[in-house]
Amino acid sequence: MYKGFRSRISELKYSIDNIEWQLFAASSIVLFSIVLVIVIFPEWSTEQIDLLYISATKKYGILYIIIAIALLVFLLYVAISKYGNIVLGDPSTAYSTFSWASMLFCAGIGASLVYWGATEWALYYKAPPFGLEPGSQEAILWASSYGMFHWGPIGWSFYCLPALALACSYHVKKVSSLRLSSACEPVLKSYTSKYPGRLVDLFFLLGVIATAATGLGFGTSLVSSVITELTGIKDGLALQIVIILLATSLISFSVYRGLDKGIKVLSSVNAGLALIFLMVVLILGPTKFILEMGVMSVGHVVQNFGTMLSWTDPLQNSDFVENWTVFYWAWWLAMGPFVGMFVCKISQGRTIRQLIFGMLGWGSLGCALFFIVLGNYALFMELEGNYSVVERVVTDSPSSAIAGLIALLPLGDFWLFFLAVIGLIFMATTYDSASYTLAAGATKSLARDEHPAIWHQGFWALVLGLLPISLLFIGGLRELQTASLVASFPLLGIYVMLFVSTMRMLKEIKP
């Protein structure tokens, strides 16, 4: 017993000594300061957030589009080249294909996929791209397609580059640190463990916190609307705070269970539950319309992929690109290092080709299923006059519209409860991955068979709930969107470094 106690004390001392305390303190201070300012000066904070949003999208939106194009081209080249054969670390894979695909999907996608998958088309239907007439047949076709584009290979490319760079550094070059600065070592060189290397890691930590706030906010809105529809409890800040605290508790439990018994199990369960939910909606809903519209919208995306990718709207200035495409690329970019770090950790034994095609393929396919099934179910109800989805989205909220739609299914109350469970687990699987990578990013060294200290992960799991609560306190969608957009801006330069670093590392590695 005494020996066991001494062993635990020794482990705790090692974990404390292994913390990068400057990063830990700096990111914590910045976060708590932002939360305090938002809570104490809510009106001023709202004004500044709106100004930041407009400035970032209008002035610098083109940068996100250029990087998006470059990323996709580069990753496809690497995947089909000789470098695609490089094995990441030990040839034996740590996880089955299903577990690996489930974890990378659930880490990269939260309940916000359900939120937007069912209703994003409604906002395009109301204000379509390319100056089309709202509600026209052309507008409907673009509305059913654009969501899959925003949640498709481009978005997953933003996840994939950091995963590739970190995998080359961590698994192939055997660098013991899993920090983002380590992946930039070919550019930073001797400054990797000093400034500006520490700034790279600080921006990474702040980016994870901000994007976690965005996704956690969307997930909270969805679950609260479902509970309101199911029980009649008034939707509001109090209910949303309770949901965030509940999700945080689930995250903390998953963290306590560890990567294999926590995140892996929750991800596999959630992937299975999500597939069941989609099948139920497909079978009980307008099956023929969903399948026909799904096939047509996929074909439409393939046909017009280049147009959607390169459209910058310099003539009409309709704000569509800024409000949607730029926002999404910023969101994916800010989330990228955290998802990439997590995917890197679980990808031992896979080749670079499997990593790239797995992320771009499995990720895009999973997202497309939600848009095809949920989105086209909602579109059918709107077109047939059975349920005014567009009106409820605009006058109330997308999450309220989703709850109303699910309630119309046979055994609607049961499926509402089912959706609430999926939403909570989605929030947990994404943000326990976030707490894992936050802890890893603030740890000095991490061997391939090692994980960040449980208490360290638990701290970040609890902290992650603070920013979305404060942002929900002062507003809603715009404030949540702006959080990820602002956090992504300093990461633009870091992505350039990751790009250059990856090319240099690949040239050094023999396939």
C-alpha positions in Angstrom: 0.0 0.0 0.0 2.8 2.4 1.0 4.7 1.5 -2.2 1.5 2.2 -4.3 1.1 5.6 -2.5 4.8 6.5 -3.2 4.3 5.5 -6.8 1.3 7.7 -7.3 3.1 10.6 -5.6 6.1 10.0 -8.0 3.8 10.0 -11.0 2.1 13.2 -9.9 5.5 14.9 -9.4 6.7 13.8 -12.8 3.5 15.1 -14.5 3.9 18.4 -12.8 7.5 18.7 -13.8 6.6 17.8 -17.3 4.2 20.7 -17.7 5.2 23.6 -19.9 4.2 26.1 -17.2 4.8 29.3 -19.2 2.3 28.1 -21.9 -0.1 26.8 -19.2 -0.1 30.1 -17.3 -0.2 32.4 -20.4 -3.1 30.6 -22.1 -5.0 30.4 -18.7 -4.5 34.1 -18.0 -5.6 35.1 -21.5 -8.7 32.9 -21.3 -9.8 34.1 -17.9 -9.1 37.7 -18.8 -11.3 37.4 -21.9 -14.1 35.8 -19.9 -14.0 38.5 -17.3 -14.1 41.3 -19.8 -17.1 39.8 -21.6 -19.0 39.3 -18.4 -18.2 42.7 -16.9 -18.6 44.7 -20.1 -21.1 42.8 -22.2 -22.3 45.6 -24.5 -18.8 46.9 -25.3 -17.7 43.3 -25.9 -20.5 42.7 -28.4 -19.5 45.9 -30.3 -15.9 44.9 -30.5 -16.7 41.3 -31.5 -18.9 42.6 -34.4 -16.1 44.9 -35.5 -13.6 42.1 -35.5 -15.9 39.8 -37.5 -16.5 42.4 -40.2 -12.9 43.4 -40.4 -11.6 39.9 -40.6 -14.0 38.7 -43.2 -14.0 41.7 -45.5 -10.2 42.5 -45.4 -8.6 39.1 -45.1 -11.2 36.6 -46.3 -9.3 36.0 -49.6 -6.4 34.6 -47.7 -8.5 31.8 -46.3 -9.7 30.9 -49.8 -6.1 30.9 -51.3 -4.8 28.7 -48.5 -7.8 26.3 -48.9 -7.0 25.8 -52.6 -3.2 25.3 -51.9 -3.9 22.8 -49.1 -6.1 20.5 -51.2 -3.7 20.4 -54.1 -0.7 19.8 -51.8 -2.3 17.0 -49.8 -3.5 15.1 -52.9 0.0 15.4 -54.4 1.5 13.9 -51.3 -1.0 11.1 -51.1 -0.5 9.9 -54.6 3.3 10.4 -54.6 6.0 8.1 -53.3 5.7 9.8 -49.9 2.3 8.3 -49.5 4.0 4.9 -48.7 5.7 6.2 -45.6 4.6 4.3 -42.5 3.9 6.4 -39.4 5.9 4.8 -36.6 5.5 1.1 -35.7 3.9 -0.8 -38.6 1.3 -2.3 -36.3 -1.8 -0.2 -36.0 -3.1 0.7 -32.6 -6.8 0.8 -33.6 -9.1 -0.9 -36.0 -10.2 1.0 -39.1 -13.7 1.5 -37.6 -12.4 2.8 -34.2 -9.8 5.0 -36.0 -12.4 6.4 -38.4 -14.9 6.9 -35.5 -12.4 8.8 -33.4 -11.1 11.1 -36.2 -14.7 11.8 -37.2 -16.0 12.5 -33.7 -13.0 14.5 -32.7 -13.3 16.7 -35.8 -17.1 17.0 -35.7 -19.4 18.0 -32.9 -23.1 18.4 -32.5 -22.8 21.4 -34.8 -22.9 19.0 -37.7 -26.5 18.1 -36.7 -27.2 21.8 -36.1 -26.1 22.8 -39.6 -26.7 19.5 -41.5 -30.5 19.9 -41.0 -30.9 23.6 -41.5 -28.0 25.2 -43.3 -29.9 24.9 -46.6 -32.7 27.1 -45.2 -30.4 30.1 -44.9 -29.1 29.5 -48.5 -32.7 29.1 -49.7 -33.5 32.5 -48.1 -30.3 34.3 -49.3 -28.8 32.1 -52.1 -25.4 32.6 -53.7 -24.6 34.0 -57.2 -27.5 36.5 -56.9 -30.1 33.8 -57.5 -33.8 34.4 -56.8 -34.7 33.2 -53.2 -36.8 30.1 -53.3 -36.2 29.4 -57.0 -35.4 25.9 -58.2 -31.8 26.9 -58.8 -31.6 28.3 -55.3 -33.0 25.0 -53.9 -30.4 23.0 -55.8 -27.5 25.2 -54.6 -29.0 25.2 -51.1 -29.0 21.4 -50.9 -25.4 21.3 -52.2 -23.4 24.1 -50.6 -23.4 22.5 -47.1 -21.7 19.4 -48.3 -19.1 21.6 -50.0 -18.4 23.5 -46.7 -18.2 20.3 -44.8 -16.3 18.3 -47.4 -12.7 17.7 -48.5 -11.6 21.4 -48.2 -12.6 21.5 -44.5 -10.9 18.2 -43.8 -7.8 19.5 -45.6 -7.4 22.1 -42.9 -7.5 19.2 -40.4 -5.2 17.1 -42.4 -2.1 19.3 -42.8 -1.4 19.7 -39.1 -2.0 15.9 -38.7 0.5 15.2 -41.4 3.1 17.6 -40.2 2.8 16.3 -36.6 2.8 12.7 -37.7 6.1 13.2 -39.7 7.6 14.9 -36.7 6.3 12.6 -33.9 6.0 9.2 -35.6 8.7 9.3 -38.3 11.4 11.6 -37.0 10.7 10.4 -33.4 10.5 13.8 -31.8 9.3 13.2 -28.3 7.1 16.4 -28.1 3.6 16.5 -29.5 3.5 20.3 -29.5 2.7 22.3 -32.7 6.0 24.1 -32.6 7.8 20.7 -32.9 6.1 20.2 -36.3 7.4 23.7 -37.3 11.0 22.8 -36.3 12.3 22.7 -40.0 11.4 26.4 -40.2 11.9 27.6 -36.6 15.1 25.6 -36.1 16.8 26.7 -32.8 13.8 28.9 -31.9 11.5 25.9 -31.6 11.7 25.8 -27.8 12.0 29.6 -27.5 10.2 32.5 -29.0 8.6 32.5 -31.6 8.1 28.7 -31.0 6.3 29.4 -27.7 4.0 31.8 -29.5 3.1 29.1 -32.0 2.0 26.8 -29.1 0.2 29.7 -27.4 -1.8 30.5 -30.5 -2.6 26.8 -30.9 -4.0 26.6 -27.3 -6.1 29.8 -27.7 -7.4 28.5 -31.1 -8.5 25.3 -29.5 -10.3 27.1 -26.7 -12.0 29.5 -29.1 -13.2 26.9 -31.6 -14.3 24.6 -28.8 -16.4 27.5 -27.5 -18.0 27.8 -31.0 -18.9 24.1 -31.4 -19.9 23.7 -27.7 -22.2 26.7 -28.2 -23.9 25.3 -31.2 -24.2 21.9 -29.5 -25.7 23.5 -26.4 -28.3 25.4 -28.5 -29.3 22.1 -30.2 -29.7 20.1 -27.0 -31.5 22.9 -25.2 -34.1 23.3 -28.0 -34.7 19.5 -28.1 -35.2 19.5 -24.3 -37.6 22.5 -24.6 -39.6 20.7 -27.4 -39.7 17.5 -25.3 -40.5 18.8 -21.9 -41.7 22.4 -22.3 -38.9 23.7 -20.1 -38.2 27.3 -21.3 -35.1 27.6 -23.5 -32.7 30.2 -22.2 -29.4 30.9 -20.6 -30.1 28.9 -17.4 -30.9 25.7 -19.3 -27.9 26.2 -21.7 -25.5 26.6 -18.7 -26.9 23.4 -17.2 -26.3 21.6 -20.5 -22.7 22.9 -20.8 -22.1 21.7 -17.2 -23.6 18.3 -18.0 -21.5 18.0 -21.1 -18.4 19.1 -19.2 -19.1 16.4 -16.5 -19.3 13.8 -19.3 -16.1 15.1 -20.8 -14.4 14.9 -17.4 -15.6 11.3 -16.9 -14.2 10.3 -20.4 -10.9 12.0 -19.6 -10.7 10.1 -16.3 -11.3 6.8 -18.2 -8.4 7.6 -20.6 -8.0 7.5 -24.4 -8.8 3.8 -24.9 -11.6 3.4 -22.3 -13.0 6.9 -22.7 -12.6 8.7 -26.0 -12.4 5.5 -28.1 -15.5 3.9 -26.5 -17.6 7.1 -26.6 -16.6 7.7 -30.3 -17.5 4.2 -31.4 -20.8 4.4 -29.5 -21.6 7.8 -30.9 -20.8 6.8 -34.5 -23.1 3.8 -34.1 -25.9 5.9 -32.6 -25.6 8.6 -35.3 -25.8 6.0 -38.0 -29.0 4.5 -36.4 -30.5 8.0 -36.2 -29.8 8.8 -39.8 -31.3 5.4 -40.9 -34.4 6.1 -38.9 -34.9 9.5 -40.5 -34.3 8.0 -43.9 -36.7 5.1 -43.4 -39.5 7.0 -41.6 -39.1 10.2 -43.6 -39.6 10.8 -47.4 -37.1 8.1 -48.4 -37.4 8.5 -52.2 -37.0 12.3 -52.1 -34.0 12.1 -49.7 -32.2 9.6 -52.0 -33.0 11.3 -55.2 -32.2 14.8 -53.9 -29.0 13.4 -52.3 -27.7 11.9 -55.5 -28.5 15.1 -57.4 -26.8 17.4 -54.9 -23.7 15.2 -54.7 -23.5 15.3 -58.5 -24.0 19.1 -58.4 -21.1 19.5 -55.9 -18.8 17.4 -58.1 -19.8 19.4 -61.2 -19.3 22.8 -59.6 -16.6 22.1 -57.1 -14.1 24.4 -58.8 -16.7 27.2 -59.0 -17.5 27.0 -55.3 -13.9 26.7 -54.3 -12.7 29.8 -56.2 -15.8 32.1 -56.0 -14.8 35.3 -54.2 -17.8 37.4 -55.2 -15.8 40.6 -56.1 -18.7 42.0 -58.3 -21.9 41.6 -56.4 -20.4 41.8 -52.9 -23.4 39.9 -51.5 -21.5 38.9 -48.2 -22.3 35.2 -48.9 -18.7 34.3 -49.2 -17.7 36.2 -46.1 -20.6 35.0 -44.0 -20.3 31.4 -45.0 -17.3 30.2 -46.9 -14.7 32.4 -45.1 -16.3 31.6 -41.7 -16.1 27.9 -42.4 -12.5 28.0 -43.6 -11.6 30.0 -40.5 -13.4 27.6 -38.2 -11.8 24.5 -39.8 -8.4 26.2 -39.8 -8.6 27.1 -36.1 -9.8 23.6 -35.2 -7.2 22.0 -37.5 -4.2 21.9 -35.1 -6.2 20.3 -32.3 -7.9 17.7 -34.5 -4.6 17.1 -36.3 -2.7 16.5 -33.0 -5.3 14.0 -31.9 -5.4 12.2 -35.2 -1.7 12.1 -35.3 -1.7 10.4 -31.8 -4.1 7.7 -32.9 -2.6 7.0 -36.4 0.5 5.0 -35.5 1.0 2.2 -38.1 -0.9 3.8 -40.9 0.7 5.2 -44.0 0.6 8.8 -45.0 -1.7 7.9 -47.9 -4.1 6.2 -45.5 -4.0 9.3 -43.2 -4.8 11.7 -46.0 -7.4 9.7 -47.8 -8.9 8.5 -44.5 -9.4 12.0 -43.2 -10.6 13.5 -46.5 -12.7 10.5 -47.3 -14.2 9.2 -44.1 -14.6 12.7 -42.8 -16.3 14.1 -45.9 -18.5 11.0 -46.3 -19.7 11.2 -42.7 -20.6 14.9 -43.0 -22.3 14.3 -46.4 -24.7 11.7 -44.9 -26.0 14.3 -42.3 -26.6 16.9 -45.0 -28.2 14.4 -47.4 -30.5 12.7 -44.9 -31.4 15.5 -42.4 -31.1 18.4 -44.8 -33.3 16.8 -47.5 -35.9 15.6 -44.9 -36.2 19.2 -43.7 -36.3 20.5 -47.3 -39.1 18.1 -48.2 -41.2 19.2 -45.2 -40.7 22.8 -46.4 -41.6 22.2 -50.0 -44.6 20.1 -49.2 -45.9 22.7 -46.8 -45.9 20.2 -43.9 -43.6 22.4 -41.7 -42.3 25.9 -42.3 -38.6 25.2 -41.7 -37.3 28.4 -43.2 -39.6 30.6 -41.2 -38.8 28.9 -37.9 -35.0 29.1 -38.7 -35.2 32.8 -39.4 -37.7 33.9 -36.7 -36.6 31.5 -33.9 -33.4 29.5 -34.4 -32.0 26.6 -36.5 -31.9 24.3 -33.3 -35.6 25.1 -32.6 -36.5 24.1 -36.2 -34.6 20.8 -35.9 -36.4 19.9 -32.7 -39.8 20.6 -34.4 -38.8 18.5 -37.4 -37.8 15.5 -35.3 -41.0 15.8 -33.2 -43.0 15.1 -36.4 -41.5 11.6 -36.9 -43.4 8.6 -35.6 -42.5 8.2 -31.9 -41.3 11.7 -32.1 -40.7 12.1 -28.3 -38.4 9.0 -28.3 -36.3 10.3 -31.2 -36.1 13.7 -29.6 -34.6 12.0 -26.5 -32.3 10.0 -28.8 -31.1 13.2 -30.5 -30.4 14.9 -27.1 -28.2 11.9 -26.2 -26.4 12.0 -29.5 -25.9 15.8 -29.1 -24.4 15.4 -25.6 -22.1 12.6 -26.6 -21.0 14.5 -29.8 -20.1 17.4 -27.5 -18.2 15.1 -25.2 -16.3 13.2 -27.8 -15.1 16.4 -29.5 -14.2 18.3 -26.4 -12.5 15.5 -24.5 -10.3 15.3 -27.6 -9.8 19.0 -27.2 -8.9 18.7 -23.5 -6.5 15.8 -24.5 -4.7 18.0 -27.1 -4.7 21.1 -24.9 -2.9 19.0 -22.2 -0.6 17.5 -24.8 0.2 20.9 -26.2 1.2 22.2 -22.8 3.4 19.1 -22.0 7.2 19.1 -22.5 7.6 15.6 -23.7 5.2 12.8 -24.6 6.4 9.3 -25.6 4.4 7.3 -28.2 2.9 5.1 -25.5 2.4 8.0 -23.1 -0.6 10.3 -22.5 -1.0 13.6 -20.8 -1.7 13.5 -17.1 -5.3 12.9 -16.2 -5.5 15.9 -13.9 -4.1 18.1 -16.7 -6.7 16.9 -19.1 -9.4 17.4 -16.4 -8.4 21.0 -15.9 -8.8 21.8 -19.5 -12.1 19.9 -19.7 -13.5 22.1 -17.0 -12.0 25.3 -18.5 -13.5 24.6 -21.9 -17.0 25.4 -20.7 -16.2 29.0 -19.5 -15.9 30.8 -22.8 -19.1 29.4 -24.5 -21.0 30.3 -21.3 -19.7 33.9 -21.5 -20.4 34.2 -25.2 -23.9 32.9 -24.8 -24.3 35.4 -22.0 -23.7 38.4 -24.4 -25.3 37.1 -27.6 -25.4 34.1 -29.8 -24.5 32.9 -33.3 -22.4 35.9 -34.4 -20.4 36.0 -31.2 -19.7 32.2 -31.4 -18.7 32.5 -35.1 -16.4 35.4 -34.4 -14.6 33.5 -31.6 -13.3 30.9 -34.1 -12.7 33.5 -36.8 -10.5 35.7 -34.6 -8.6 32.7 -33.2 -7.9 31.5 -36.7 -6.2 34.7 -37.9 -2.7 34.2 -36.3 -2.8 30.6 -37.4 -2.8 31.6 -41.0 1.0 32.2 -40.7 1.4 29.0 -38.7 -0.2 27.0 -41.5 2.3 28.5 -44.0 5.1 27.3 -41.6 3.5 23.8 -41.4 3.3 23.7 -45.2 7.0 24.5 -45.6 8.0 22.3 -42.7 6.1 19.3 -44.0 7.7 19.6 -47.4 11.2 19.7 -45.8 10.5 16.8 -43.6 9.2 14.7 -46.4 12.3 15.3 -48.5 14.4 14.1 -45.6 12.4 10.9 -45.1 13.1 7.9 -47.3 9.7 6.3 -48.4 
